[in-house]
Amino acid sequence: MSISGDLSGKKIFVTGGSRGIGLAIALRAARDGASIAIAAKTAEVNPKLPGTIYSAAEEIEAAGGTALPIQCDLRDENAIEAAVAQAASEFGGIDILINNASAINLTKTEATPAKRFDLMFDVNVRGTFLTSQAVIPHLKKSAADGRNPHILNLSPPLSMKPVWFKNHVAYTMAKYGMSMCVLGMSAEFKRDGIGVNALWPRTAIDTAALAMIPGVDTAACRTPEILADAAYIILNRPAADCTGNFFVDDEVLASEGITDLDKYAVVPGTKDFLLDFFLD
């Protein structure tokens, strides 16, 4: 079953989209001819993490979209404001924000250095909040023009169960900070017609960042395209009604009648996947 929708003409701002999930979401939109700003830190090739804002832009253009690569450190509020202003000026506005950028450090309390704690909070929580803050005036204009504006955060459903905290308190707090932005902003901006939602994978996703974590078997993962297709469905829903949700990728696809997910498996035919965090 194919996924219906159309993001042609949409103006999209993606954080951390030089590779992985962010890039997959961008490429899905590019196939419709969307204009996409890739705001990420990587401008030079890193042998450990393939992909830069420029290689991402080339892929977006090849897929049929218009790309704007912007080097942006989400820890710098001035850089965020400048990046958003540049994208809005280049595209004539912004309709969709994808808060994808995230830092991860899966350490227990005594093994978490202050600089790692600060990085996760600076990127995940502060970066998400300030990027949303900078984009919201453009999304209000998008709503006034009837262009169905959305914010989509790549963050999990909120749960206060200790099991999700005990092994990596700092990381969980940082990811939940992104989710709390959804909880609050969806209610705050509902009357403005801006949809604010979260999306999270059921299984681990095969990305370059995941491959750097020792002991992870990427053969038991799914590809970023499952999140790209789920995001595509969400972003095509009416923002006025679709807001404040904590979506899980396979549930979004199932709601559209898509239940055969084998094409998203890194190894087709896999039945036992490595499950992601935060889902009971």
C-alpha positions as MATLAB code, in Angstrom:
seq = 'MSISGDLSGKKIFVTGGSRGIGLAIALRAARDGASIAIAAKTAEVNPKLPGTIYSAAEEIEAAGGTALPIQCDLRDENAIEAAVAQAASEFGGIDILINNASAINLTKTEATPAKRFDLMFDVNVRGTFLTSQAVIPHLKKSAADGRNPHILNLSPPLSMKPVWFKNHVAYTMAKYGMSMCVLGMSAEFKRDGIGVNALWPRTAIDTAALAMIPGVDTAACRTPEILADAAYIILNRPAADCTGNFFVDDEVLASEGITDLDKYAVVPGTKDFLLDFFLD';
ca = [
       0.000    0.000    0.000;
       1.358    3.417   -0.948;
       1.352    6.472    1.283;
      -0.754    9.384    0.076;
       0.200   12.999    0.635;
       1.886   15.991   -0.910;
       4.587   18.240    0.527;
       5.309   20.033   -2.738;
       6.005   23.710   -2.157;
       6.517   23.198    1.564;
       9.367   25.075    3.219;
      11.051   22.844    5.772;
      13.752   23.478    8.386;
      15.543   20.362    9.658;
      18.086   20.335   12.487;
      20.862   17.775   12.407;
      19.869   16.586    8.946;
      23.277   15.861    7.452;
      22.771   12.100    7.910;
      20.522    9.442    9.403;
      16.926   10.079   10.393;
      16.921   13.805    9.688;
      18.252   13.273    6.182;
      15.773   10.451    5.503;
      12.856   12.734    6.463;
      14.276   15.466    4.240;
      14.677   13.122    1.278;
      11.077   11.888    1.624;
       9.854   15.478    1.397;
      12.282   16.253   -1.418;
      10.590   13.658   -3.609;
       7.557   15.960   -3.646;
       9.686   18.979   -4.536;
       9.843   20.572   -1.079;
      12.406   23.228   -0.153;
      14.557   22.049    2.738;
      17.088   23.840    4.927;
      19.601   21.478    6.519;
      20.875   23.151    9.696;
      23.644   21.035   11.156;
      27.152   21.364   12.519;
      29.015   19.062   10.126;
      30.479   20.989    7.212;
      33.662   18.931    6.796;
      33.946   15.199    6.217;
      34.383   13.133    9.388;
      35.753    9.618    8.757;
      33.772    8.282   11.733;
      30.460    9.913   10.784;
      29.769   10.104    7.034;
      27.711   12.995    5.690;
      27.895   16.780    5.765;
      25.390   19.546    5.175;
      26.715   19.766    1.617;
      26.437   16.062    0.804;
      22.928   16.119    2.294;
      22.042   19.078    0.064;
      23.286   17.187   -2.990;
      21.099   14.201   -2.115;
      18.072   16.442   -1.560;
      18.561   18.133   -4.937;
      19.011   14.745   -6.635;
      15.733   13.562   -5.069;
      13.856   16.503   -6.563;
      13.902   19.077   -3.775;
      15.507   22.458   -3.253;
      18.248   22.423   -0.615;
      19.821   25.084    1.572;
      22.815   23.840    3.612;
      23.429   25.938    6.740;
      26.247   25.258    9.172;
      24.684   25.796   12.587;
      25.755   24.949   16.116;
      22.523   24.528   18.092;
      24.368   25.462   21.276;
      24.619   29.041   19.949;
      21.376   31.020   20.069;
      22.724   33.617   17.647;
      23.553   30.883   15.145;
      20.028   29.479   15.472;
      18.436   32.869   14.876;
      20.685   33.509   11.872;
      19.975   30.077   10.366;
      16.213   30.453   10.700;
      16.352   33.968    9.262;
      18.441   32.738    6.324;
      16.045   29.891    5.539;
      12.971   32.111    5.817;
      14.558   34.717    3.553;
      15.707   32.152    0.973;
      12.418   30.259    0.848;
       9.977   33.074    1.595;
       8.882   31.553    4.896;
       8.933   28.288    6.868;
       6.052   25.788    7.074;
       7.594   22.843    8.918;
      10.232   22.426   11.616;
      11.844   19.043   12.260;
      13.698   19.056   15.603;
      15.885   16.060   14.863;
      19.295   17.046   16.264;
      20.158   15.178   19.436;
      23.139   14.182   21.560;
      23.320   10.826   23.321;
      25.471    9.557   26.175;
      24.246    6.351   27.818;
      26.091    6.549   31.116;
      25.094    6.127   34.715;
      25.106    9.103   37.059;
      28.635    8.704   38.455;
      30.069    8.137   34.974;
      28.509   11.200   33.304;
      30.985   14.088   32.948;
      29.605   17.614   33.205;
      30.566   18.366   29.603;
      28.484   15.410   28.358;
      25.555   16.426   30.547;
      25.793   19.972   29.221;
      26.036   18.817   25.596;
      22.850   16.756   25.838;
      20.911   19.557   27.480;
      22.335   22.219   25.168;
      21.429   20.310   22.008;
      18.374   18.279   22.961;
      16.501   20.633   25.263;
      17.866   24.143   24.743;
      18.437   23.652   21.012;
      14.926   22.293   20.470;
      13.351   25.068   22.520;
      15.283   27.933   20.915;
      14.882   26.624   17.365;
      11.148   26.281   17.923;
      11.055   29.764   19.429;
      12.805   31.220   16.370;
      10.604   29.385   13.858;
       7.208   29.935   15.501;
       6.624   33.463   14.069;
       7.095   31.989   10.584;
       4.753   29.095   11.390;
       2.087   31.547   12.554;
       2.365   33.277    9.174;
       2.182   29.880    7.490;
      -1.021   29.108    9.410;
      -2.525   32.454    8.433;
      -1.772   31.579    4.802;
      -3.440   28.162    5.156;
      -0.202   26.195    4.686;
      -0.708   23.622    7.486;
       2.351   24.328    9.709;
       3.911   21.607   11.860;
       6.666   21.100   14.415;
       7.834   17.502   14.725;
      10.285   16.513   17.470;
      12.148   13.211   17.318;
      11.516   12.372   20.950;
       9.754    9.666   22.992;
       6.434    9.435   24.826;
       6.754   10.674   28.384;
       6.879    8.043   31.122;
       7.724    8.414   34.777;
       8.701    4.763   35.199;
      12.118    4.460   36.910;
      13.219    1.778   34.430;
      13.717    4.451   31.780;
      15.845    6.593   34.091;
      17.986    4.290   36.186;
      20.677    3.443   33.615;
      21.082    6.898   32.007;
      19.402    9.596   34.070;
      20.976   12.515   32.187;
      20.117   11.234   28.709;
      16.533   10.432   29.677;
      16.017   13.880   31.168;
      17.422   15.475   28.011;
      15.206   13.467   25.633;
      12.166   14.033   27.817;
      12.948   17.743   27.677;
      12.260   17.581   23.937;
       9.012   15.744   24.642;
       7.964   18.313   27.232;
       8.369   20.955   24.525;
       5.727   19.016   22.578;
       3.468   18.724   25.604;
       3.580   22.447   26.320;
       3.875   23.992   22.862;
       1.078   21.894   21.376;
      -1.324   23.439   23.878;
       0.241   26.899   23.721;
       0.024   27.203   19.936;
      -3.101   25.163   19.203;
      -5.195   28.286   18.736;
      -2.639   29.501   16.198;
      -3.205   26.398   14.076;
       0.304   24.969   14.548;
       0.572   21.205   14.972;
       3.248   20.140   17.467;
       3.948   16.410   17.766;
       6.625   13.870   18.689;
       7.728   10.797   16.758;
       9.715    7.850   18.098;
      10.754    4.466   16.671;
       9.544    1.118   17.986;
      12.910   -0.459   17.200;
      16.490    0.756   17.113;
      17.291    2.541   13.852;
      20.420    1.830   11.829;
      22.330    5.112   11.784;
      26.013    6.026   11.839;
      25.608    7.336   15.384;
      24.076    4.055   16.576;
      26.871    2.066   14.969;
      29.352    3.909   17.196;
      27.743    2.470   20.348;
      29.658   -0.684   21.378;
      27.743   -3.933   21.256;
      24.866   -2.794   19.058;
      23.866   -5.300   16.367;
      22.607   -3.127   13.528;
      21.350   -6.254   11.742;
      18.519   -6.278   14.306;
      17.504   -2.710   13.435;
      15.215   -0.980   10.976;
      16.258    1.715    8.518;
      15.603    5.462    8.913;
      13.058    5.263    6.090;
      10.412    3.931    8.481;
      10.574    7.203   10.409;
      10.654    9.189    7.171;
       7.419    7.582    5.998;
       5.781    8.014    9.411;
       6.825   11.679    9.512;
       5.460   12.170    5.995;
       2.057   10.892    7.113;
       2.018   13.164   10.179;
       3.089   16.263    8.258;
       0.265   15.759    5.790;
      -2.388   15.666    8.514;
      -4.354   18.836    9.371;
      -2.261   20.724   11.932;
      -5.319   22.142   13.680;
      -6.455   18.629   14.625;
      -3.185   16.697   14.699;
      -1.315   18.143   17.654;
      -0.055   17.073   21.078;
       0.550   13.473   20.004;
       3.443   11.186   20.908;
       3.519    9.009   17.828;
       5.345    5.680   17.396;
       6.441    4.897   13.846;
       4.757    1.512   13.315;
       1.494    2.758   14.830;
       1.424    5.706   12.430;
       1.957    3.383    9.468;
      -0.676    0.942   10.745;
      -3.188    3.798   10.945;
      -2.784    4.110    7.184;
      -3.173    0.365    6.620;
       0.564   -0.331    6.307;
       1.426   -3.351    8.440;
       4.030   -5.177    6.343;
       7.212   -3.483    7.554;
       9.749   -5.929    6.154;
      11.056   -3.400    3.635;
      12.318   -1.308    6.551;
      14.387   -4.135    8.055;
      18.151   -3.836    7.675;
      18.072   -7.591    7.083;
      14.812   -8.561    5.322;
      12.980  -11.340    7.103;
      14.167  -10.297   10.564;
      11.573  -11.010   13.254;
      13.418  -10.193   16.475;
      14.373   -6.524   16.463;
      16.379   -4.559   18.975;
      13.721   -2.469   20.707;
      14.298    1.214   21.349;
      14.153    2.892   24.752;
      11.142    4.462   26.447;
       8.379    2.204   25.079;
       6.649   -0.151   27.515;
];
